[in-house]
Amino acid sequence: MFDRPLKILLVSSEVSPFAKTGGLADVAGSLPKALATAGGNVYGGNDVRVAMPRYKQSEGAKYLMDFPVPFGSRTETAIVRLDSIEAQYRGEQRRVPVYMIDNYHYFFRDGIYMHEDDAERFAFFCLALLEMLPRLGWQPDIIHCNDWQTGPIPFLIRTKYRGDDFYTRIATVFTIHNLQYQGNFSPDALDFLGVGDQYLTPDQVEFYGSVSYIKMGIVYADVVNTVSRTYAAEIQRPEFGARMDGLLKKRSADLYGIVNGINYHEFNPDKDPRIFRNYNSHSIEHKKENKFALQKELGLPVREVPVLGLVSRLVDQKGLDLLNRIMDDLMALDIQFIILGSGDPYYEGQFNSFSDQYPEKMVSRIGFNTVLAQRIYAGADIFLMPSRFEPCGLGQLISMRYGTIPVARATGGLADTVNDYNPVTGSGNGFVFSEYNSHALYDAISRALRLYGQNPAAWRRLVRAAMEIDYSWARSAVEYLQLYREGIKKIMQWTRSA
């Protein structure tokens, strides 16, 4: 069955451009486009579709159908609306259908997450999605689930719907984007899913007295993956395993890592309308014009000096405690530093304080501004990602696309995508440190600054090499197609032995 395009349903709680709180939405909005055009035939590639809840802020989707969903001790109505996202296929526009599952009570409210009834809301979403498929008359080969909000889907297919022939041939892939977010709820959550408490055991869905939606996905999906090979290994250790390292080690034979991609149409310095001057790997000299314009825009002295950039959520995960410890030392150097982000008020206050203390050298912008973010990616020379842990990371991929060299800690996706520069061979695409301490970070920054200042020709070669690496979704899509086929093989083996 592998000599034909696949039927793929990608399920996510958020999908760009319809609803977004973070990187999950970017993945769910971009990967389907690449899958729709990868490994296809003359009819236009794989049959890829997307499903998500319809939130209050989502507009424009057209009514498709509605149906009752048995839900606990009552029945709830699911309304399915249809929208689409566009993908390029052989020079033509193709549309990837997006099914939005609507229910006024559960989804017409401000904010996507952090509601008291999230267990109930996403249980309804998962049940409604599975009830929708036979009514569509479309049976996917693969349901690709993402994060805890979709974890009940593999569980339900293998338990509640086990005896239904429609579902037995559907393979499931479960992607962990960040193991820290688990969806752990009261055991009563099983009532919403319409199953008994016989599943409330440590080897099934029980997790320290709770029902864990992410554990449902990990235990019951045919294949599990996370968003980098190194993170897949890290989460099998107590340091990064968030108390699930034993379970993940048990599933290690079915646990894979695939690095996320970025949208090369959106992140393209040669055509990006948000930056001051377009350039590519063969016109690197124009990149400097973006630096001078950025300095002017932010009120920094306009001069040839190495500019460090950081675009990030301002939280502990991102290694900002290391940065705080060396900030005075950095400010003693002949550099400028631009920070854009929001998050923990402590870090917001710290960076604003440093900006006030060093107004000629540092600018801190609290909040998020997509245009300014792109101008930092294009205008900075060095991009900092000293993360404590990083499942994948997109900042380093975007910065390299724009020829801004990352300084990164060797963890998770950073370890898989940033290779330390070797001054002897000229290999590498950034500057890497391993130990989680401020001295190691300062040393990596110093090595980058020395190359920038002492060997401009080598720096240009490094910039060009970074810009020409392929971290597009087209590359990742090929790996996902292979992962889907692994899931299908397992289903075929399972149905033969059943």
C-alpha positions as CSV (number, residue, x, y, z in Angstrom):
1,M,0.0,0.0,0.0
2,F,3.1,2.3,0.0
3,D,3.1,2.8,-3.8
4,R,0.3,5.3,-3.6
5,P,-0.3,8.7,-2.0
6,L,-1.4,8.5,1.6
7,K,-4.5,9.8,3.2
8,I,-3.3,11.9,6.2
9,L,-5.3,13.7,8.9
10,L,-3.3,16.0,11.1
11,V,-5.0,17.0,14.3
12,S,-4.0,19.9,16.5
13,S,-5.5,22.2,19.1
14,E,-4.1,25.2,17.2
15,V,-3.3,25.8,13.6
16,S,-1.9,28.9,12.0
17,P,-3.4,31.2,10.7
18,F,-6.6,30.3,12.5
19,A,-5.5,30.1,16.1
20,K,-2.0,30.4,17.6
21,T,-0.3,30.6,21.0
22,G,3.1,29.2,20.0
23,G,5.1,27.0,17.7
24,L,2.6,24.2,17.6
25,A,0.3,26.3,15.4
26,D,3.2,27.0,13.0
27,V,3.9,23.3,12.7
28,A,0.3,22.4,12.2
29,G,-0.1,25.1,9.6
30,S,3.0,24.4,7.6
31,L,3.6,20.6,7.7
32,P,0.3,19.8,5.9
33,K,1.3,22.0,3.0
34,A,4.6,20.1,2.6
35,L,2.9,16.7,3.0
36,A,0.4,17.6,0.4
37,T,3.1,18.1,-2.2
38,A,5.6,15.5,-1.1
39,G,5.9,12.0,-2.5
40,G,2.8,12.6,-4.7
41,N,1.8,11.6,-8.2
42,V,0.2,13.4,-11.2
43,Y,-3.0,13.8,-9.2
44,G,-1.4,16.2,-6.8
45,G,0.4,14.4,-3.9
46,N,-1.0,13.1,-0.7
47,D,-4.6,13.6,0.4
48,V,-3.8,15.7,3.5
49,R,-6.5,17.2,5.7
50,V,-6.4,19.1,9.1
51,A,-8.7,19.1,12.0
52,M,-8.9,21.5,15.0
53,P,-11.5,23.1,17.3
54,R,-13.2,26.2,16.1
55,Y,-12.5,28.9,18.6
56,K,-14.2,32.3,19.1
57,Q,-11.5,34.1,17.1
58,S,-11.7,31.8,14.1
59,E,-13.9,33.3,11.4
60,G,-15.0,32.5,7.9
61,A,-15.4,28.7,8.0
62,K,-18.4,27.4,6.2
63,Y,-21.0,25.0,7.7
64,L,-20.5,21.4,6.6
65,M,-22.5,19.2,9.0
66,D,-23.7,18.6,12.6
67,F,-24.3,15.5,14.6
68,P,-24.9,14.3,18.2
69,V,-21.9,13.1,20.2
70,P,-22.6,10.8,23.2
71,F,-20.6,12.5,25.9
72,G,-20.6,11.1,29.5
73,S,-24.2,10.9,30.7
74,R,-25.5,13.3,28.0
75,T,-25.3,14.2,24.3
76,E,-23.5,17.2,22.9
77,T,-23.8,18.6,19.4
78,A,-20.8,18.8,17.2
79,I,-20.9,21.3,14.3
80,V,-18.3,20.8,11.6
81,R,-17.2,23.8,9.6
82,L,-14.8,23.8,6.7
83,D,-12.0,26.1,5.8
84,S,-8.6,25.6,4.1
85,I,-5.0,26.5,3.9
86,E,-3.2,27.0,0.6
87,A,-0.2,25.0,-0.6
88,Q,1.9,25.3,-3.7
89,Y,2.0,22.2,-6.0
90,R,4.0,22.3,-9.2
91,G,3.4,26.0,-9.6
92,E,-0.3,25.8,-8.8
93,Q,-2.3,26.6,-5.7
94,R,-3.7,23.7,-3.9
95,R,-6.0,23.8,-0.9
96,V,-5.6,21.6,2.2
97,P,-9.1,21.2,3.9
98,V,-9.3,22.2,7.5
99,Y,-12.2,20.8,9.5
100,M,-13.2,22.9,12.5
101,I,-15.2,21.2,15.2
102,D,-17.5,23.7,16.8
103,N,-19.5,23.7,20.0
104,Y,-20.5,27.0,21.4
105,H,-20.3,25.9,25.1
106,Y,-16.7,24.6,24.8
107,F,-15.0,26.8,22.3
108,F,-16.7,30.1,22.0
109,R,-14.7,31.8,24.8
110,D,-11.6,34.0,25.2
111,G,-8.4,32.1,25.2
112,I,-7.6,28.6,23.9
113,Y,-6.3,27.0,27.1
114,M,-6.2,27.3,30.9
115,H,-9.9,26.8,31.4
116,E,-11.1,24.8,34.4
117,D,-12.9,22.3,32.0
118,D,-10.1,21.7,29.6
119,A,-10.3,17.9,30.3
120,E,-13.9,18.0,29.2
121,R,-13.4,20.4,26.2
122,F,-10.6,18.3,24.6
123,A,-12.3,15.0,25.4
124,F,-15.3,16.3,23.4
125,F,-13.1,17.5,20.6
126,C,-11.4,14.0,20.3
127,L,-14.7,12.1,20.4
128,A,-16.3,14.5,17.9
129,L,-13.4,14.1,15.5
130,L,-13.6,10.3,15.5
131,E,-17.4,10.4,15.1
132,M,-16.9,12.8,12.2
133,L,-14.8,10.6,10.0
134,P,-17.4,8.0,9.0
135,R,-19.9,10.8,8.3
136,L,-17.3,12.3,5.9
137,G,-17.0,9.0,4.1
138,W,-13.2,9.5,4.3
139,Q,-11.0,7.0,6.1
140,P,-7.4,8.2,6.6
141,D,-4.4,5.9,6.6
142,I,-2.9,8.0,9.4
143,I,-4.1,10.3,12.1
144,H,-1.2,12.5,13.2
145,C,-2.0,13.7,16.7
146,N,-0.1,16.6,18.4
147,D,0.4,17.2,22.1
148,W,-1.8,16.3,25.0
149,Q,-5.0,17.9,23.7
150,T,-5.2,15.1,21.1
151,G,-3.8,12.2,23.2
152,P,-7.2,10.6,23.8
153,I,-7.5,9.9,20.0
154,P,-5.1,6.9,19.9
155,F,-6.5,5.7,23.2
156,L,-10.1,5.8,22.0
157,I,-9.2,4.0,18.7
158,R,-7.6,1.2,20.6
159,T,-10.3,0.9,23.3
160,K,-13.7,2.4,22.8
161,Y,-13.6,1.9,19.0
162,R,-11.6,-1.3,19.0
163,G,-14.4,-3.4,17.6
164,D,-15.4,-1.0,14.8
165,D,-13.9,-2.0,11.4
166,F,-13.7,1.6,10.2
167,Y,-11.1,2.4,12.8
168,T,-9.0,-0.8,12.9
169,R,-7.0,0.1,9.8
170,I,-6.2,3.7,10.9
171,A,-2.7,4.1,12.2
172,T,-1.8,6.8,14.7
173,V,1.3,8.9,15.2
174,F,1.6,11.0,18.4
175,T,4.0,14.0,18.4
176,I,5.3,15.4,21.6
177,H,6.2,19.1,21.1
178,N,7.1,19.8,24.7
179,L,6.8,17.1,27.4
180,Q,6.4,19.7,30.1
181,Y,2.8,20.2,29.1
182,Q,1.0,17.0,29.9
183,G,-2.8,17.4,30.3
184,N,-3.1,15.7,33.7
185,F,-6.6,15.7,35.1
186,S,-8.9,14.2,37.7
187,P,-9.8,10.5,37.1
188,D,-13.3,11.7,36.3
189,A,-12.0,12.6,32.8
190,L,-12.5,9.0,31.8
191,D,-16.3,9.5,32.2
192,F,-16.2,12.2,29.5
193,L,-14.5,9.7,27.2
194,G,-17.2,7.0,27.9
195,V,-14.8,4.4,29.1
196,G,-14.5,2.6,32.5
197,D,-11.9,2.9,35.2
198,Q,-10.3,-0.4,34.2
199,Y,-7.8,1.8,32.2
200,L,-6.8,3.7,35.4
201,T,-3.7,1.7,36.0
202,P,0.0,2.8,35.9
203,D,0.7,0.8,32.7
204,Q,-2.2,2.5,30.9
205,V,-3.5,6.1,31.6
206,E,-3.0,6.7,35.3
207,F,-0.2,9.1,36.2
208,Y,0.4,9.8,39.9
209,G,-3.3,9.6,40.7
210,S,-4.4,11.6,37.7
211,V,-5.5,10.7,34.2
212,S,-2.9,11.9,31.7
213,Y,-3.9,12.8,28.2
214,I,-0.3,12.9,27.0
215,K,0.2,9.5,28.5
216,M,-2.8,8.2,26.5
217,G,-1.0,9.3,23.3
218,I,2.4,7.9,24.3
219,V,1.0,4.5,25.4
220,Y,-1.6,3.9,22.7
221,A,-0.2,5.5,19.5
222,D,1.4,3.1,17.0
223,V,4.4,5.4,16.6
224,V,5.6,8.3,18.9
225,N,7.9,11.1,17.9
226,T,9.2,14.3,19.2
227,V,10.7,17.3,17.4
228,S,14.4,16.5,17.4
229,R,16.5,13.3,17.7
230,T,18.4,14.6,20.7
231,Y,15.2,15.6,22.5
232,A,13.8,12.1,21.9
233,A,16.9,10.7,23.7
234,E,16.9,13.4,26.4
235,I,13.3,12.7,27.5
236,Q,14.2,9.1,28.3
237,R,16.3,10.4,31.2
238,P,15.0,11.8,34.5
239,E,16.5,15.3,33.9
240,F,14.2,16.0,31.0
241,G,11.6,13.2,31.2
242,A,9.1,15.1,33.4
243,R,8.4,11.8,35.3
244,M,7.6,10.0,32.1
245,D,11.2,8.9,31.3
246,G,10.5,5.3,32.3
247,L,7.4,5.1,30.0
248,L,9.3,6.7,27.1
249,K,12.2,4.3,27.6
250,K,9.8,1.4,27.4
251,R,8.6,2.7,24.1
252,S,12.0,3.6,22.8
253,A,11.7,1.2,19.8
254,D,8.8,3.2,18.6
255,L,10.1,6.7,19.6
256,Y,11.6,8.8,16.8
257,G,12.9,12.4,16.4
258,I,12.2,14.7,13.5
259,V,13.4,18.2,13.5
260,N,10.8,20.8,12.6
261,G,11.1,22.9,9.5
262,I,10.3,26.5,8.8
263,N,8.2,28.0,6.0
264,Y,10.8,29.1,3.3
265,H,8.2,31.3,1.6
266,E,7.6,33.3,4.8
267,F,11.1,33.3,6.0
268,N,13.0,34.4,2.9
269,P,15.5,37.2,3.1
270,D,15.5,37.6,-0.6
271,K,11.8,38.6,-0.7
272,D,10.7,39.4,2.8
273,P,8.8,42.7,2.7
274,R,9.3,43.3,6.4
275,I,13.1,43.8,6.3
276,F,14.8,47.0,5.1
277,R,16.9,45.5,2.3
278,N,16.5,42.1,0.6
279,Y,19.5,39.8,0.1
280,N,20.5,36.2,-0.4
281,S,23.6,34.0,0.1
282,H,25.1,35.6,-3.0
283,S,24.5,39.2,-1.9
284,I,25.5,39.0,1.8
285,E,26.9,42.5,1.6
286,H,23.4,43.9,1.6
287,K,22.7,42.3,5.0
288,K,24.7,45.1,6.7
289,E,22.2,47.7,5.5
290,N,19.6,45.9,7.6
291,K,21.8,46.3,10.6
292,F,22.3,50.0,10.1
293,A,18.5,50.6,9.6
294,L,17.7,48.5,12.7
295,Q,20.1,50.5,14.8
296,K,18.5,53.7,13.6
297,E,15.0,52.4,14.2
298,L,15.8,51.5,17.7
299,G,17.8,54.5,18.6
300,L,21.2,52.8,18.8
301,P,24.3,54.5,17.4
302,V,24.6,53.6,13.7
303,R,28.0,52.1,13.4
304,E,29.8,49.0,12.3
305,V,29.8,46.9,15.5
306,P,28.7,43.3,16.1
307,V,25.0,43.2,17.0
308,L,23.7,40.4,19.2
309,G,20.0,39.5,18.9
310,L,17.6,37.5,21.0
311,V,13.9,36.9,20.1
312,S,12.3,34.6,22.7
313,R,9.8,33.9,25.3
314,L,11.4,35.3,28.5
315,V,11.2,32.2,30.7
316,D,13.6,30.0,32.6
317,Q,13.7,27.4,29.8
318,K,15.5,29.8,27.5
319,G,18.7,30.0,29.7
320,L,18.1,33.7,30.5
321,D,19.6,33.2,34.0
322,L,23.0,32.5,32.3
323,L,22.6,35.7,30.2
324,N,21.8,37.8,33.2
325,R,25.0,36.8,35.0
326,I,27.3,37.9,32.1
327,M,25.4,41.0,31.0
328,D,27.7,43.5,32.6
329,D,30.7,41.6,31.1
330,L,29.1,41.7,27.6
331,M,28.3,45.4,27.9
332,A,32.0,46.0,28.5
333,L,32.7,44.8,25.0
334,D,32.3,46.8,21.8
335,I,28.9,45.3,20.9
336,Q,25.2,46.1,20.8
337,F,22.5,43.8,22.0
338,I,18.8,43.8,21.0
339,I,16.2,41.7,22.9
340,L,12.5,41.2,21.9
341,G,10.1,39.0,23.9
342,S,7.8,38.7,26.8
343,G,7.1,36.3,29.6
344,D,8.3,36.2,33.2
345,P,8.0,39.7,34.8
346,Y,11.4,39.1,36.5
347,Y,13.2,38.8,33.2
348,E,11.2,41.6,31.6
349,G,12.3,43.8,34.4
350,Q,15.9,42.7,34.3
351,F,16.4,43.3,30.6
352,N,14.6,46.7,30.8
353,S,17.0,47.6,33.7
354,F,20.0,46.7,31.6
355,S,18.6,48.7,28.7
356,D,18.3,51.7,30.9
357,Q,21.8,51.2,32.3
358,Y,23.4,50.8,28.9
359,P,21.3,52.9,26.5
360,E,24.1,53.2,23.9
361,K,24.6,49.4,23.7
362,M,21.3,47.7,24.5
363,V,17.6,47.8,23.6
364,S,14.9,45.8,25.3
365,R,11.5,45.6,23.7
366,I,8.9,43.8,25.8
367,G,6.1,42.2,23.9
368,F,6.0,40.6,20.5
369,N,6.2,42.3,17.1
370,T,6.5,40.1,14.1
371,V,7.9,42.9,11.9
372,L,10.6,43.8,14.5
373,A,11.4,40.1,15.0
374,Q,12.2,39.7,11.3
375,R,14.3,42.9,11.3
376,I,16.3,41.5,14.2
377,Y,16.8,38.2,12.4
378,A,18.0,40.1,9.4
379,G,19.9,42.9,11.1
380,A,21.8,41.1,13.9
381,D,25.1,39.4,13.3
382,I,24.8,36.8,16.1
383,F,21.7,35.2,17.6
384,L,21.6,33.8,21.1
385,M,19.8,30.6,22.2
386,P,21.4,29.5,25.5
387,S,18.4,27.2,26.4
388,R,18.2,25.0,29.4
389,F,16.3,22.6,27.2
390,E,14.8,23.0,23.7
391,P,12.6,20.3,22.1
392,C,13.3,21.8,18.7
393,G,13.6,25.5,18.5
394,L,12.7,27.7,15.5
395,G,14.8,30.8,16.3
396,Q,18.1,29.1,15.3
397,L,16.5,27.9,12.0
398,I,15.2,31.3,11.1
399,S,18.4,33.1,12.1
400,M,20.5,30.8,9.9
401,R,18.1,31.4,7.0
402,Y,18.8,35.1,7.4
403,G,22.6,34.6,7.8
404,T,22.6,35.5,11.5
405,I,24.9,33.0,13.3
406,P,23.5,31.2,16.3
407,V,25.3,30.8,19.6
408,A,23.5,27.9,21.1
409,R,23.6,25.3,23.9
410,A,23.9,21.7,22.7
411,T,20.5,20.5,23.8
412,G,17.4,19.1,22.0
413,G,16.9,20.5,18.6
414,L,19.7,23.0,19.0
415,A,22.2,20.1,19.2
416,D,20.7,18.6,16.0
417,T,20.8,21.8,13.9
418,V,23.7,23.9,15.1
419,N,27.2,22.5,14.6
420,D,30.2,24.2,16.3
421,Y,32.4,26.2,14.0
422,N,35.9,24.6,13.5
423,P,38.4,27.3,12.7
424,V,40.8,24.8,11.1
425,T,38.4,23.2,8.7
426,G,35.9,26.0,8.4
427,S,33.0,23.5,9.0
428,G,30.0,24.3,11.2
429,N,27.2,26.8,11.2
430,G,27.3,28.4,14.6
431,F,29.0,28.4,18.0
432,V,28.0,25.7,20.5
433,F,28.5,25.2,24.3
434,S,27.5,22.2,26.3
435,E,27.8,22.9,30.0
436,Y,24.8,24.8,31.4
437,N,26.8,27.7,33.0
438,S,27.4,31.3,32.2
439,H,31.2,30.9,31.7
440,A,30.5,28.4,28.8
441,L,28.0,30.8,27.3
442,Y,30.4,33.7,27.5
443,D,33.2,31.7,25.9
444,A,31.0,30.7,22.9
445,I,30.0,34.4,22.4
446,S,33.6,35.4,22.6
447,R,34.6,32.9,20.0
448,A,31.9,34.2,17.7
449,L,33.0,37.8,18.2
450,R,36.7,37.0,17.6
451,L,35.9,35.4,14.2
452,Y,33.7,38.3,13.3
453,G,36.3,40.9,14.1
454,Q,39.5,39.1,13.1
455,N,38.6,37.2,10.0
456,P,35.9,38.9,7.9
457,A,36.4,36.5,5.0
458,A,35.9,33.4,7.2
459,W,32.8,35.1,8.7
460,R,31.2,35.6,5.3
461,R,31.8,32.0,4.4
462,L,30.2,31.0,7.7
463,V,27.2,33.2,6.9
464,R,26.8,31.8,3.4
465,A,27.0,28.2,4.7
466,A,24.4,28.8,7.3
467,M,22.0,30.4,4.8
468,E,22.3,27.5,2.4
469,I,21.4,24.7,4.8
470,D,18.0,23.2,4.1
471,Y,15.7,23.4,7.1
472,S,12.5,23.7,5.0
473,W,9.4,21.7,5.7
474,A,10.0,19.8,2.5
475,R,12.9,18.0,4.1
476,S,10.9,17.3,7.3
477,A,7.9,16.1,5.3
478,V,9.9,13.3,3.7
479,E,10.8,12.1,7.2
480,Y,7.2,12.2,8.4
481,L,6.1,10.2,5.4
482,Q,8.5,7.5,6.4
483,L,7.3,7.7,10.0
484,Y,3.7,7.3,8.8
485,R,4.7,4.2,6.8
486,E,6.2,2.8,10.0
487,G,2.8,3.3,11.7
488,I,1.0,1.7,8.9
489,K,3.3,-1.4,9.1
490,K,2.5,-1.8,12.8
491,I,-1.3,-1.6,12.1
492,M,-0.9,-4.2,9.4
493,Q,1.0,-6.5,11.7
494,W,-1.5,-5.9,14.5
495,T,-4.6,-6.7,12.3
496,R,-2.9,-9.9,11.0
497,S,-2.3,-11.1,14.5
498,A,-5.6,-10.0,16.0
